[in-house]
Amino acid sequence: MDSGFSSPSPVMNTTLSYGPGLSKHIKATFFSVMIILTIVFNSFALVVLYRWRRDFDGISRLMFRSLATADLAGGVLIFVSEGMVMGLGHGYAFEEACHFIPFVCSFVVFSSIYHVVLMNIQRYLAICYPFRYARLATAKRLVFLLLAMKCAFLGISFQYLPVQGFPFNSFMRAWCHNNSLPIDPDDYATIDVGTYATIHLAISGTLYIIPFVLLTFINSRLLLIARRASRRRHVSVQRYQESSNTQMCTLGLKGLRTILIITSLYYVSVIPLFVAVCAVIWHPPLGRQGYDALFFVSSAVLLSSCWWNVPVYMSTSATVHKRALELWQKLACFKRVR
C-alpha cells in the first residue's frame, strides 16, 4: 500500500516549487535574529541583576535570574537546532537534529510558561495576601520548587526522543525521515502510537492548559484590583488642580496597563500553537497542505517569548526599570567616548 509520505499533495508540491530557497533564507534569517535578540536581552537582564543585586529582594532576583538563564540557554539551543534543520533539509545530520527538536522545545516551552505562572502568582500573593506571602515565600522553597519543576519537565520531554521503547519513537522517526507530518490515516497505519502515548499527550495537554487557566484567573483578579485602585485615586484627586489630577490618574492606570501588556503577550505567544494543533487534528488536509508554514508561524511566536519574557517582566518593576536605564546610559556614553 502506498504511504501518504511518498506522495505529498499537489498543494504541497505547488507551495514548495515556488521557491524553497527563499523560504529557507527567510527562516534562517528569522532564527539568526532570534538568537541575537535572545542573547542580548537576557544577557542585559543578567548584568542588571548582578550589578544591582542588593536592590532586589531574594525571591524576585532568583525568579528573574532563573527565567533569564532558562530562556537564554534554551532559546539559543532551539534556534540553533531549528536553523540546522532548515539549512540541511535532508540527510543523516538533518534527521538527528530533527529528532532532538521536540525534546528541547517541550522542555523550554514548559519551563518558560511555568516560570511566567510563578511570577504572576508571586505578584498576586504579594498584592492580595502580603502577610501570608512574607511568611511562606523563601528563597530555599523557591529553589526547591524550580528544581522539581525542571525535573518533571525533563521527564515529560524525554518521552519525545526517538528511543526504542519510548511512545513516540516510530512517530518521530517517520516525521523526520519524510520531513512531513503523518496526517493521513494511511500514514498512521504504519506507525505504532499506543495507549501510553495517548496518556502522555493527555498529560502534556493538561499541563499546557493549567497555566492558561491559572493566568486567566490571576490576571482577571489583578485587573479588577488595578481598576479599583485607579478609581479610588481618581476620586481622591478630584480635590486638587486639574494638572495634578491628570498626573495622578496616569499613575493610577500604570498597574492596569502593566497587567494588560503581560496578559496580552502571554496569550499572543500561547494561543497560535494551540490553534495550529487543533486545526491539524480537526482538519487533516490542512496539516498535509500547509503544516510547514502553520507550525513555523505558531512555533516562532511561542519561542519568541524566550527574548521578550524577561524584558517585559523586568520593566514592570520600577527599580529594575531605573537600573536598566542607568546601565543603558552608561553603555551609550561608553560608545560616544570611543
Buried (B, 14 or more C-beta within 10 A) or exposed (E): EEBBBEEBBEEBEEBEEEEEEEBBEEBBEBBEEBBEBBBEBBEBBBBBBEBBEEBBEEBBBBBBBBBBBBBBBBBBBBBBBBBBBBBBEEEEEBBBBBBBBBBBBBBBBBBBBBBBBBBBBBBBBBBEEEEEBEEEBEEEEBEEEBEEBBEEBBEBBEBBBBEEEBBBBBBBBBBBBBBBBBBBEBBBEEBEBEEEBEEBBEEBEEBBEEBBEBBEEBBEBBBEBBBEBBEEBBEEBEEEEEEEBEEBBEEBBEBBEBBBEBBEBBBBBBBBBBEBBEBBEEEBEBBBBBBBEBBBEBBBBBBBBBBBBBBBBBBBBEBBEEBBEEBEEEEEEEEEEE
